[in-house]
Amino acid sequence: MGIIVNLDVMLARRKMSVTELSERVGITLSNMSNLKTGKARAIRFSTLDAICRVLDCQIGDLLEYRNEE
């Protein structure tokens, strides 16, 4: 899939751990880890909204599309 998740980059910029983000967003550490590693198959808009709010970023800071042709 051509969707790249840059959550680790934003966490590093904000000096925040995955554990802290998952607690502040209100989802399990396992689900947050799946999202961070790109293993998640879907994400709710409400979760994206919460992540962007906590990290003070835009959706485009978290997700990127790369053509794999």
Helices and strands as residue ranges (DSSP letters): E 3-5, H 7-14, H 18-25, H 29-36, H 45-55, H 59-62, E 63-65
